[in-house]
């Protein structure tokens, strides 16, 4: 993000043309047949004695078992490091990796950030999407449109045509169905 200061006001401008673009490798259909959680690995790096890791240690002591029950498919690592700031590293099944420095966070903020990491798809949000669809097998016919299965003789019709302009009723209307029910229920 780029902040532009002009005429006593600050404007936020995202520089989309400088962001690297990417194509979808898989479709947005996770959960159609069965849901596959995107989070593969969660690593907590903290110091056992340093003061900046206090809230991380509190989170580990009280909430880590609930997190393990909530995300049974994710592997959770605890990695103590001497005199370093606490860091949470989330690795997703699509290969994306996020690192979150947790020094200024309280325990409640840490719970919110870890919940966000466990529920996101792992797709980088700072990159622009170049194509919004992905398929496993590419269609050689092209995308479907309403005129795909129309009869070809309609192309030779002189326009405007009364036959093509008429409304096509392919099924009986509600009034016709009620009248048919009344006719069939009356004794003769």
TIRO-2110 file (N, C-alpha, C; in Angstrom, 1 decimal):
// TIRO-2110
0.8, -1.2, 0.0, N, 1, A
0.0, 0.0, 0.0, CA, 1, A
0.9, 1.2, 0.0, C, 1, A
0.5, 2.2, -0.7, N, 2, A
1.2, 3.4, -0.8, CA, 2, A
0.4, 4.6, -0.3, C, 2, A
0.9, 5.4, 0.6, N, 3, A
0.2, 6.5, 1.2, CA, 3, A
0.7, 7.7, 0.4, C, 3, A
-0.3, 8.5, -0.2, N, 4, A
0.0, 9.7, -0.9, CA, 4, A
-0.5, 10.9, -0.1, C, 4, A
0.4, 11.8, 0.3, N, 5, A
0.0, 13.0, 1.1, CA, 5, A
-0.1, 14.1, 0.1, C, 5, A
-1.3, 14.6, -0.1, N, 6, A
-1.5, 15.8, -1.0, CA, 6, A
-2.6, 16.7, -0.4, C, 6, A
-2.2, 18.0, -0.4, N, 7, A
-3.1, 19.0, 0.0, CA, 7, A
-3.8, 18.7, 1.4, C, 7, A
-3.0, 18.4, 2.4, N, 8, A
-3.4, 18.2, 3.8, CA, 8, A
-4.3, 17.0, 4.0, C, 8, A
-4.3, 16.0, 3.1, N, 9, A
-5.0, 14.8, 3.3, CA, 9, A
-4.2, 13.6, 2.8, C, 9, A
-4.4, 12.5, 3.5, N, 10, A
-3.7, 11.3, 3.1, CA, 10, A
-4.6, 10.4, 2.4, C, 10, A
-4.2, 9.9, 1.3, N, 11, A
-4.9, 8.9, 0.5, CA, 11, A
-4.2, 7.6, 0.4, C, 11, A
-4.9, 6.6, 0.5, N, 12, A
-4.3, 5.2, 0.3, CA, 12, A
-4.5, 4.8, -1.1, C, 12, A
-3.5, 4.4, -1.7, N, 13, A
-3.5, 4.0, -3.1, CA, 13, A
-2.9, 2.6, -3.2, C, 13, A
-3.6, 1.6, -3.6, N, 14, A
-3.0, 0.3, -3.9, CA, 14, A
-2.4, 0.3, -5.2, C, 14, A
-1.2, -0.2, -5.4, N, 15, A
-0.5, -0.2, -6.6, CA, 15, A
-0.7, -1.5, -7.3, C, 15, A
-1.9, -1.8, -7.9, N, 16, A
-2.2, -3.1, -8.4, CA, 16, A
-1.3, -3.4, -9.6, C, 16, A
-0.8, -2.5, -10.4, N, 17, A
0.0, -2.8, -11.5, CA, 17, A
1.4, -3.2, -11.1, C, 17, A
1.8, -3.0, -9.8, N, 18, A
3.1, -3.5, -9.4, CA, 18, A
3.0, -4.8, -8.7, C, 18, A
1.7, -5.3, -8.3, N, 19, A
1.6, -6.5, -7.6, CA, 19, A
1.8, -7.7, -8.6, C, 19, A
2.4, -8.7, -8.2, N, 20, A
2.5, -9.9, -9.1, CA, 20, A
1.2, -10.6, -9.2, C, 20, A
0.8, -10.9, -10.4, N, 21, A
-0.5, -11.6, -10.7, CA, 21, A
-0.3, -13.1, -10.7, C, 21, A
-1.4, -13.9, -10.5, N, 22, A
-1.3, -15.3, -10.6, CA, 22, A
-2.6, -15.9, -11.1, C, 22, A
-2.5, -17.1, -11.6, N, 23, A
-3.7, -17.8, -12.1, CA, 23, A
-4.1, -18.8, -11.1, C, 23, A
-5.4, -19.1, -11.1, N, 24, A
-5.9, -20.1, -10.1, CA, 24, A
-5.3, -21.5, -10.5, C, 24, A
-4.8, -22.2, -9.5, N, 25, A
-4.4, -23.6, -9.8, CA, 25, A
-5.5, -24.6, -9.5, C, 25, A
-6.5, -24.2, -8.7, N, 26, A
-7.6, -25.0, -8.4, CA, 26, A
-8.8, -24.1, -8.3, C, 26, A
-10.0, -24.7, -8.6, N, 27, A
-11.2, -23.9, -8.6, CA, 27, A
-11.6, -23.5, -7.2, C, 27, A
-12.6, -22.6, -7.0, N, 28, A
-13.1, -22.3, -5.7, CA, 28, A
-14.3, -23.2, -5.4, C, 28, A
-14.0, -24.5, -5.5, N, 29, A
-15.1, -25.5, -5.2, CA, 29, A
-14.7, -26.3, -4.0, C, 29, A
-13.9, -25.9, -3.1, N, 30, A
-13.6, -26.6, -1.9, CA, 30, A
-14.9, -26.7, -1.1, C, 30, A
-15.3, -27.9, -0.8, N, 31, A
-16.5, -28.1, 0.0, CA, 31, A
-17.7, -28.6, -0.8, C, 31, A
-17.5, -28.8, -2.1, N, 32, A
-18.6, -29.3, -2.9, CA, 32, A
-18.9, -30.7, -2.6, C, 32, A
-17.9, -31.6, -2.6, N, 33, A
-18.1, -33.0, -2.2, CA, 33, A
-17.7, -33.2, -0.8, C, 33, A
-16.5, -32.8, -0.4, N, 34, A
-16.1, -32.9, 1.0, CA, 34, A
-15.1, -31.7, 1.2, C, 34, A
-15.1, -31.2, 2.4, N, 35, A
-14.3, -30.0, 2.7, CA, 35, A
-12.9, -30.5, 3.0, C, 35, A
-11.9, -29.9, 2.4, N, 36, A
-10.5, -30.2, 2.7, CA, 36, A
-9.9, -28.9, 3.3, C, 36, A
-9.6, -29.0, 4.6, N, 37, A
-9.0, -27.7, 5.2, CA, 37, A
-7.7, -27.3, 4.6, C, 37, A
-7.6, -26.0, 4.4, N, 38, A
-6.4, -25.5, 3.7, CA, 38, A
-5.2, -25.4, 4.6, C, 38, A
-5.3, -25.3, 5.9, N, 39, A
-4.2, -25.2, 6.7, CA, 39, A
-3.5, -26.5, 6.9, C, 39, A
-2.2, -26.6, 6.6, N, 40, A
-1.4, -27.8, 6.7, CA, 40, A
-0.6, -27.9, 8.0, C, 40, A
0.0, -26.7, 8.3, N, 41, A
1.0, -26.7, 9.4, CA, 41, A
0.9, -25.3, 10.1, C, 41, A
1.0, -25.4, 11.4, N, 42, A
1.0, -24.1, 12.2, CA, 42, A
2.2, -24.2, 13.2, C, 42, A
3.1, -23.3, 13.1, N, 43, A
4.3, -23.4, 13.9, CA, 43, A
4.3, -22.1, 14.8, C, 43, A
4.5, -22.4, 16.2, N, 44, A
4.6, -21.3, 17.1, CA, 44, A
6.0, -21.2, 17.6, C, 44, A
6.7, -20.1, 17.3, N, 45, A
8.1, -19.9, 17.7, CA, 45, A
8.0, -18.8, 18.8, C, 45, A
8.6, -19.2, 19.9, N, 46, A
8.5, -18.3, 21.1, CA, 46, A
9.8, -18.6, 22.0, C, 46, A
9.9, -17.7, 23.0, N, 47, A
11.0, -17.8, 23.9, CA, 47, A
10.4, -18.2, 25.3, C, 47, A
11.1, -19.1, 26.0, N, 48, A
10.6, -19.6, 27.2, CA, 48, A
10.7, -18.6, 28.4, C, 48, A
11.6, -17.6, 28.2, N, 49, A
11.9, -16.7, 29.3, CA, 49, A
11.7, -15.2, 29.0, C, 49, A
11.8, -14.9, 27.7, N, 50, A
11.7, -13.5, 27.3, CA, 50, A
10.3, -12.9, 27.5, C, 50, A
10.3, -11.6, 27.9, N, 51, A
9.0, -11.0, 28.2, CA, 51, A
8.1, -10.8, 27.0, C, 51, A
8.7, -10.6, 25.8, N, 52, A
7.8, -10.4, 24.7, CA, 52, A
7.0, -11.6, 24.3, C, 52, A
7.4, -12.8, 24.8, N, 53, A
6.6, -14.0, 24.5, CA, 53, A
5.6, -14.4, 25.5, C, 53, A
5.3, -13.5, 26.5, N, 54, A
4.4, -13.8, 27.6, CA, 54, A
3.1, -14.2, 27.1, C, 54, A
2.5, -13.4, 26.2, N, 55, A
1.1, -13.8, 25.8, CA, 55, A
1.1, -15.0, 24.9, C, 55, A
2.2, -15.3, 24.2, N, 56, A
2.3, -16.5, 23.4, CA, 56, A
2.3, -17.7, 24.3, C, 56, A
3.1, -17.6, 25.4, N, 57, A
3.2, -18.7, 26.4, CA, 57, A
1.8, -18.9, 27.0, C, 57, A
1.1, -17.8, 27.4, N, 58, A
-0.3, -18.0, 28.0, CA, 58, A
-1.2, -18.7, 27.0, C, 58, A
-1.1, -18.3, 25.7, N, 59, A
-2.0, -18.9, 24.7, CA, 59, A
-1.6, -20.4, 24.6, C, 59, A
-0.4, -20.7, 24.6, N, 60, A
0.0, -22.2, 24.5, CA, 60, A
-0.4, -23.0, 25.7, C, 60, A
-0.3, -22.4, 26.9, N, 61, A
-0.7, -23.1, 28.1, CA, 61, A
-2.3, -23.3, 28.1, C, 61, A
-3.0, -22.4, 27.7, N, 62, A
-4.5, -22.5, 27.9, CA, 62, A
-5.3, -22.9, 26.6, C, 62, A
-4.8, -22.5, 25.4, N, 63, A
-5.7, -22.6, 24.2, CA, 63, A
-5.2, -23.6, 23.2, C, 63, A
-4.0, -24.1, 23.3, N, 64, A
-3.4, -24.9, 22.3, CA, 64, A
-4.1, -26.3, 22.1, C, 64, A
-4.6, -26.8, 23.2, N, 65, A
-5.4, -28.1, 23.0, CA, 65, A
-6.7, -27.9, 22.3, C, 65, A
-7.4, -26.8, 22.6, N, 66, A
-8.6, -26.4, 21.9, CA, 66, A
-8.3, -26.2, 20.4, C, 66, A
-7.2, -25.6, 20.1, N, 67, A
-6.8, -25.4, 18.7, CA, 67, A
-6.6, -26.7, 18.0, C, 67, A
-5.9, -27.7, 18.7, N, 68, A
-5.6, -29.0, 18.1, CA, 68, A
-6.9, -29.8, 17.9, C, 68, A
-7.9, -29.6, 18.7, N, 69, A
-9.2, -30.2, 18.5, CA, 69, A
-10.0, -29.6, 17.4, C, 69, A
-9.9, -28.3, 17.3, N, 70, A
-10.6, -27.5, 16.2, CA, 70, A
-10.0, -27.8, 14.8, C, 70, A
-8.7, -28.0, 14.7, N, 71, A
-8.1, -28.3, 13.4, CA, 71, A
-7.3, -29.6, 13.5, C, 71, A
-8.1, -30.7, 13.4, N, 72, A
-7.4, -32.0, 13.5, CA, 72, A
-6.5, -32.4, 12.3, C, 72, A
-6.7, -31.7, 11.2, N, 73, A
-5.8, -32.1, 10.0, CA, 73, A
-4.6, -31.3, 10.0, C, 73, A
-4.4, -30.2, 10.8, N, 74, A
-3.2, -29.4, 10.8, CA, 74, A
-2.2, -29.9, 11.8, C, 74, A
-1.0, -29.8, 11.4, N, 75, A
0.1, -30.2, 12.3, CA, 75, A
0.5, -29.0, 13.1, C, 75, A
0.6, -29.1, 14.4, N, 76, A
1.0, -27.9, 15.2, CA, 76, A
2.3, -28.2, 15.8, C, 76, A
3.3, -27.3, 15.6, N, 77, A
4.6, -27.4, 16.1, CA, 77, A
4.8, -26.3, 17.2, C, 77, A
5.5, -26.6, 18.3, N, 78, A
6.0, -25.6, 19.2, CA, 78, A
7.5, -25.5, 19.2, C, 78, A
8.0, -24.4, 18.9, N, 79, A
9.4, -24.3, 18.6, CA, 79, A
10.0, -23.2, 19.5, C, 79, A
10.6, -23.6, 20.7, N, 80, A
11.2, -22.5, 21.5, CA, 80, A
12.5, -22.0, 21.0, C, 80, A
12.7, -20.7, 21.0, N, 81, A
13.9, -20.1, 20.6, CA, 81, A
14.4, -19.1, 21.7, C, 81, A
15.6, -19.0, 21.9, N, 82, A
16.1, -18.1, 22.9, CA, 82, A
16.1, -16.6, 22.5, C, 82, A
15.5, -15.8, 23.3, N, 83, A
15.6, -14.3, 23.2, CA, 83, A
15.2, -13.8, 21.8, C, 83, A
14.1, -14.4, 21.3, N, 84, A
13.6, -13.9, 20.0, CA, 84, A
12.1, -13.5, 20.2, C, 84, A
11.6, -12.7, 19.3, N, 85, A
10.2, -12.3, 19.4, CA, 85, A
9.3, -13.5, 18.9, C, 85, A
8.1, -13.5, 19.5, N, 86, A
7.2, -14.7, 19.1, CA, 86, A
6.7, -14.5, 17.7, C, 86, A
6.6, -15.6, 17.0, N, 87, A
6.2, -15.6, 15.6, CA, 87, A
5.3, -16.8, 15.4, C, 87, A
4.2, -16.7, 14.6, N, 88, A
3.3, -17.8, 14.2, CA, 88, A
3.5, -17.9, 12.7, C, 88, A
3.8, -19.1, 12.3, N, 89, A
4.0, -19.4, 10.8, CA, 89, A
2.9, -20.4, 10.4, C, 89, A
2.1, -20.0, 9.4, N, 90, A
1.0, -20.8, 8.9, CA, 90, A
1.4, -21.3, 7.5, C, 90, A
1.4, -22.6, 7.2, N, 91, A
1.6, -23.1, 5.9, CA, 91, A
0.4, -23.8, 5.4, C, 91, A
0.0, -23.5, 4.2, N, 92, A
-1.2, -24.0, 3.6, CA, 92, A
-0.9, -25.1, 2.5, C, 92, A
-2.0, -25.8, 2.1, N, 93, A
-1.8, -26.9, 1.2, CA, 93, A
-1.4, -26.5, -0.2, C, 93, A
-1.7, -25.2, -0.5, N, 94, A
-1.4, -24.7, -1.9, CA, 94, A
0.0, -24.2, -1.9, C, 94, A
0.8, -24.3, -0.8, N, 95, A
2.2, -23.9, -0.8, CA, 95, A
2.4, -22.5, -0.3, C, 95, A
1.4, -21.7, 0.0, N, 96, A
1.5, -20.4, 0.5, CA, 96, A
1.9, -20.4, 2.0, C, 96, A
2.8, -19.5, 2.4, N, 97, A
3.3, -19.5, 3.8, CA, 97, A
3.1, -18.1, 4.3, C, 97, A
2.5, -17.9, 5.5, N, 98, A
2.3, -16.7, 6.2, CA, 98, A
3.1, -16.6, 7.5, C, 98, A
3.8, -15.6, 7.8, N, 99, A
4.5, -15.4, 9.0, CA, 99, A
3.9, -14.2, 9.7, C, 99, A
3.5, -14.3, 11.0, N, 100, A
2.9, -13.3, 11.8, CA, 100, A
3.8, -13.0, 13.0, C, 100, A
4.3, -11.8, 13.1, N, 101, A
5.1, -11.5, 14.3, CA, 101, A
4.1, -11.0, 15.4, C, 101, A
4.2, -11.7, 16.5, N, 102, A
3.2, -11.5, 17.6, CA, 102, A
3.7, -10.8, 18.8, C, 102, A
4.7, -10.0, 18.7, N, 103, A
5.2, -9.3, 19.8, CA, 103, A
4.2, -8.3, 20.4, C, 103, A
3.5, -7.4, 19.6, N, 104, A
2.7, -6.5, 20.2, CA, 104, A
1.3, -7.0, 20.6, C, 104, A
1.0, -8.3, 20.4, N, 105, A
-0.4, -8.7, 20.5, CA, 105, A
-0.7, -9.2, 21.9, C, 105, A
-1.9, -9.0, 22.4, N, 106, A
-2.3, -9.6, 23.7, CA, 106, A
-2.8, -11.0, 23.4, C, 106, A
-3.3, -11.7, 24.4, N, 107, A
-3.7, -13.0, 24.2, CA, 107, A
-5.0, -13.1, 23.4, C, 107, A
-5.9, -12.1, 23.6, N, 108, A
-7.2, -12.1, 22.8, CA, 108, A
-6.9, -11.8, 21.3, C, 108, A
-6.0, -10.8, 21.1, N, 109, A
-5.6, -10.5, 19.7, CA, 109, A
-5.0, -11.7, 19.0, C, 109, A
-4.2, -12.4, 19.8, N, 110, A
-3.5, -13.6, 19.3, CA, 110, A
-4.6, -14.7, 18.9, C, 110, A
-5.6, -14.9, 19.7, N, 111, A
-6.7, -15.8, 19.4, CA, 111, A
-7.4, -15.4, 18.1, C, 111, A
-7.6, -14.1, 17.9, N, 112, A
-8.3, -13.7, 16.7, CA, 112, A
-7.4, -13.9, 15.5, C, 112, A
-6.1, -13.6, 15.6, N, 113, A
-5.3, -13.8, 14.4, CA, 113, A
-5.1, -15.3, 14.1, C, 113, A
-5.0, -16.1, 15.1, N, 114, A
-4.8, -17.6, 14.8, CA, 114, A
-6.1, -18.1, 14.2, C, 114, A
-7.3, -17.6, 14.7, N, 115, A
-8.5, -18.1, 14.1, CA, 115, A
-8.6, -17.6, 12.7, C, 115, A
-8.1, -16.5, 12.3, N, 116, A
-8.1, -16.0, 10.9, CA, 116, A
-7.2, -16.9, 10.1, C, 116, A
-6.1, -17.3, 10.6, N, 117, A
-5.1, -18.2, 9.9, CA, 117, A
-5.7, -19.5, 9.7, C, 117, A
-6.5, -20.0, 10.6, N, 118, A
-7.0, -21.4, 10.5, CA, 118, A
-8.2, -21.4, 9.6, C, 118, A
-8.9, -20.3, 9.4, N, 119, A
-10.1, -20.3, 8.5, CA, 119, A
-9.9, -19.8, 7.1, C, 119, A
-8.8, -19.2, 6.8, N, 120, A
-8.5, -18.6, 5.5, CA, 120, A
-8.1, -19.7, 4.5, C, 120, A
-8.2, -19.4, 3.2, N, 121, A
-7.9, -20.4, 2.2, CA, 121, A
-6.5, -20.6, 1.9, C, 121, A
-5.6, -19.7, 2.3, N, 122, A
-4.2, -19.7, 2.0, CA, 122, A
-3.9, -19.1, 0.8, C, 122, A
-4.8, -18.5, 0.1, N, 123, A
-4.5, -17.7, -1.1, CA, 123, A
-4.0, -16.4, -0.7, C, 123, A
-2.9, -15.9, -1.3, N, 124, A
-2.3, -14.6, -0.9, CA, 124, A
-3.3, -13.5, -1.3, C, 124, A
-3.6, -12.7, -0.4, N, 125, A
-4.6, -11.6, -0.6, CA, 125, A
-4.0, -10.4, -1.2, C, 125, A
-2.6, -10.3, -1.2, N, 126, A
-2.0, -9.1, -1.8, CA, 126, A
-1.6, -9.3, -3.2, C, 126, A
-2.0, -10.3, -3.8, N, 127, A
-1.8, -10.5, -5.3, CA, 127, A
-3.1, -10.4, -6.0, C, 127, A
-3.0, -9.9, -7.2, N, 128, A
-4.2, -9.8, -8.1, CA, 128, A
-4.4, -11.1, -8.8, C, 128, A
-5.6, -11.4, -9.0, N, 129, A
-6.0, -12.6, -9.7, CA, 129, A
-6.2, -12.3, -11.2, C, 129, A
-5.5, -13.0, -12.0, N, 130, A
-5.5, -12.7, -13.4, CA, 130, A
-6.6, -13.4, -14.2, C, 130, A
-7.1, -14.5, -13.7, N, 131, A
-8.2, -15.2, -14.3, CA, 131, A
-9.1, -15.8, -13.2, C, 131, A
-10.4, -15.6, -13.2, N, 132, A
-11.3, -15.9, -12.1, CA, 132, A
-11.8, -17.3, -12.2, C, 132, A
-11.5, -18.1, -13.2, N, 133, A
-12.0, -19.5, -13.3, CA, 133, A
-10.8, -20.4, -13.5, C, 133, A
-11.0, -21.6, -13.1, N, 134, A
-10.0, -22.7, -13.3, CA, 134, A
-10.7, -24.0, -13.5, C, 134, A
-10.3, -24.8, -14.5, N, 135, A
-10.9, -26.0, -14.7, CA, 135, A
-9.8, -27.1, -14.8, C, 135, A
-10.2, -28.3, -14.5, N, 136, A
-9.3, -29.4, -14.6, CA, 136, A
-9.1, -29.9, -16.1, C, 136, A
-10.2, -29.8, -16.9, N, 137, A
-10.2, -30.1, -18.3, CA, 137, A
-10.7, -28.9, -19.1, C, 137, A
-10.0, -28.4, -20.0, N, 138, A
-10.3, -27.2, -20.7, CA, 138, A
-11.3, -27.6, -21.8, C, 138, A
-12.4, -26.8, -22.0, N, 139, A
-13.4, -27.1, -23.0, CA, 139, A
-13.0, -26.6, -24.3, C, 139, A
-13.2, -27.4, -25.3, N, 140, A
-12.8, -26.9, -26.7, CA, 140, A
-14.0, -26.3, -27.4, C, 140, A
-15.2, -26.4, -26.8, N, 141, A
-16.4, -25.8, -27.3, CA, 141, A
-16.6, -24.4, -26.9, C, 141, A
-16.0, -23.9, -25.9, N, 142, A
-16.2, -22.6, -25.4, CA, 142, A
-17.2, -22.6, -24.3, C, 142, A
-17.4, -21.4, -23.7, N, 143, A
-18.4, -21.4, -22.6, CA, 143, A
-19.8, -21.5, -23.2, C, 143, A
-20.7, -22.0, -22.3, N, 144, A
-22.1, -22.1, -22.6, CA, 144, A
-22.8, -20.7, -22.8, C, 144, A
-23.7, -20.6, -23.7, N, 145, A
-24.5, -19.4, -23.8, CA, 145, A
-26.0, -19.9, -24.2, C, 145, A
-27.0, -19.0, -24.1, N, 146, A
-28.3, -19.4, -24.3, CA, 146, A
-28.6, -19.9, -25.7, C, 146, A
-27.8, -19.6, -26.7, N, 147, A
-28.1, -20.0, -28.1, CA, 147, A
-27.3, -21.3, -28.5, C, 147, A
-26.7, -22.0, -27.6, N, 148, A
-26.0, -23.2, -28.0, CA, 148, A
-26.8, -24.2, -28.6, C, 148, A
-28.0, -24.6, -28.0, N, 149, A
-28.8, -25.7, -28.4, CA, 149, A
-30.0, -25.2, -29.2, C, 149, A
-30.0, -24.1, -29.9, N, 150, A
-31.1, -23.6, -30.7, CA, 150, A
-31.0, -24.3, -32.1, C, 150, A
-32.1, -24.6, -32.7, N, 151, A
-32.1, -25.2, -34.1, CA, 151, A
-31.4, -24.2, -35.1, C, 151, A
-30.7, -24.8, -36.0, N, 152, A
-30.0, -24.0, -37.0, CA, 152, A
-30.9, -23.3, -38.0, C, 152, A
-32.1, -23.9, -38.2, N, 153, A
-33.0, -23.3, -39.2, CA, 153, A
-33.5, -21.9, -38.8, C, 153, A
-33.4, -21.6, -37.5, N, 154, A
-33.8, -20.3, -37.0, CA, 154, A
-32.8, -19.2, -37.5, C, 154, A
-31.6, -19.6, -37.9, N, 155, A
-30.7, -18.6, -38.5, CA, 155, A
-31.1, -18.1, -39.9, C, 155, A
-31.9, -18.9, -40.6, N, 156, A
-32.3, -18.6, -42.0, CA, 156, A
-33.7, -17.8, -42.0, C, 156, A
-34.3, -17.7, -40.9, N, 157, A
-35.6, -17.0, -40.8, CA, 157, A
-35.5, -15.5, -41.1, C, 157, A
-36.4, -15.0, -41.8, N, 158, A
-36.5, -13.6, -42.2, CA, 158, A
-37.0, -12.8, -40.9, C, 158, A
-36.3, -11.8, -40.5, N, 159, A
-36.6, -11.0, -39.3, CA, 159, A
-37.3, -9.7, -39.7, C, 159, A
-38.2, -9.2, -38.9, N, 160, A
-38.9, -9.8, -37.8, CA, 160, A
-39.8, -10.9, -38.2, C, 160, A
-39.9, -11.9, -37.3, N, 161, A
-40.7, -13.1, -37.6, CA, 161, A
-41.7, -13.3, -36.5, C, 161, A
-42.9, -13.5, -37.0, N, 162, A
-44.0, -13.8, -36.0, CA, 162, A
-43.8, -15.1, -35.2, C, 162, A
-43.3, -16.1, -36.0, N, 163, A
-43.0, -17.4, -35.3, CA, 163, A
-42.0, -17.3, -34.2, C, 163, A
-40.9, -16.6, -34.5, N, 164, A
-39.9, -16.5, -33.5, CA, 164, A
-40.2, -15.5, -32.4, C, 164, A
-41.1, -14.6, -32.6, N, 165, A
-41.5, -13.6, -31.6, CA, 165, A
-42.5, -14.1, -30.7, C, 165, A
-43.2, -15.2, -31.1, N, 166, A
-44.3, -15.7, -30.2, CA, 166, A
-43.7, -16.3, -28.9, C, 166, A
-44.4, -16.1, -27.8, N, 167, A
-44.0, -16.7, -26.6, CA, 167, A
-44.2, -18.2, -26.6, C, 167, A
-43.2, -18.9, -26.1, N, 168, A
-43.2, -20.4, -26.2, CA, 168, A
-43.6, -20.9, -24.8, C, 168, A
-44.7, -21.6, -24.7, N, 169, A
-45.2, -22.2, -23.5, CA, 169, A
-44.8, -23.7, -23.5, C, 169, A
-43.9, -24.1, -22.8, N, 170, A
-43.5, -25.5, -22.8, CA, 170, A
-44.2, -26.3, -21.8, C, 170, A
-44.9, -25.7, -20.9, N, 171, A
-45.6, -26.4, -19.9, CA, 171, A
-46.9, -25.7, -19.6, C, 171, A
-47.9, -26.4, -19.1, N, 172, A
-49.2, -25.8, -18.9, CA, 172, A
-49.1, -24.7, -17.8, C, 172, A
-49.9, -23.7, -17.9, N, 173, A
-49.9, -22.6, -16.9, CA, 173, A
-50.7, -23.1, -15.7, C, 173, A
-50.6, -22.3, -14.6, N, 174, A
-51.3, -22.7, -13.4, CA, 174, A
-52.8, -22.7, -13.6, C, 174, A
-53.3, -21.8, -14.4, N, 175, A
-54.7, -21.7, -14.6, CA, 175, A
-55.2, -23.0, -15.4, C, 175, A
-54.4, -23.3, -16.4, N, 176, A
-54.7, -24.5, -17.2, CA, 176, A
-54.7, -25.8, -16.3, C, 176, A
-53.8, -25.9, -15.4, N, 177, A
-53.7, -27.0, -14.5, CA, 177, A
-54.9, -27.1, -13.6, C, 177, A
-55.4, -26.0, -13.1, N, 178, A
-56.6, -25.9, -12.2, CA, 178, A
-57.8, -26.3, -13.0, C, 178, A
-57.9, -25.8, -14.2, N, 179, A
-59.1, -26.2, -15.0, CA, 179, A
-59.1, -27.7, -15.4, C, 179, A
-57.9, -28.2, -15.6, N, 180, A
-57.9, -29.7, -15.9, CA, 180, A
-58.2, -30.5, -14.6, C, 180, A
-57.8, -30.0, -13.5, N, 181, A
-58.2, -30.7, -12.2, CA, 181, A
-59.7, -30.7, -12.0, C, 181, A
-60.3, -29.5, -12.3, N, 182, A
-61.8, -29.4, -12.1, CA, 182, A
-62.5, -30.3, -13.1, C, 182, A
-62.0, -30.3, -14.4, N, 183, A
-62.7, -31.2, -15.4, CA, 183, A
-62.6, -32.7, -15.0, C, 183, A
-61.5, -33.1, -14.5, N, 184, A
-61.3, -34.5, -14.2, CA, 184, A
-62.0, -34.9, -12.9, C, 184, A
-62.3, -34.0, -12.0, N, 185, A
-62.9, -34.3, -10.7, CA, 185, A
-64.4, -34.2, -10.8, C, 185, A
-65.0, -33.6, -11.8, N, 186, A
-66.5, -33.6, -12.0, CA, 186, A
-67.0, -34.9, -12.5, C, 186, A
-68.1, -35.4, -11.9, N, 187, A
-68.7, -36.7, -12.4, CA, 187, A
-69.5, -36.4, -13.6, C, 187, A
-69.7, -37.3, -14.5, N, 188, A
-70.4, -37.2, -15.7, CA, 188, A
-71.8, -37.7, -15.6, C, 188, A
END
